[in-house]
Amino acid sequence: AWLAQYNAEKARIFGPEPKSGNYGETFFHAFREVLARPSLASLADDLAASDSASEAVIMGSALGYQCLFFAAMGIRCVGYEMIVDNMVGVAQATARKHGLDAVLGEAFRAGDA
């Protein structure tokens, strides 16, 4: 049921073409490899240690798993997504269901970044 609802919402936003509004996937091991590169490693460490309002921003955050990746590294994150009901809503509900509200805060936002 969710997949059909998601596809209908996606078609309303991006149009009926099958390839419009498609997403790619980033697995956690690849994410960690990128942030382990010398040019990014010190930045990631600084963000994790910072008390400032600095945060990672994900544009097209889908179900928000990349914000979970950042949270696992101690980095604040906000994700913007245009598919409100079947991506942002599901991400927020899943975070609440699993008690991740305190870690993620308002990480999942509806909107065009």
ABEGO torsion letter per residue (X at the ends): XAAAAAAAAAAAAAEABAABGBBBBBBAAAAAAAAABAAAAAAAAAAAABABABBBBBBGAEAGAAAAAAAAAGBBBBBBBABAAAAAAAAAAAAAAAGAAAAAEAABBBEBX
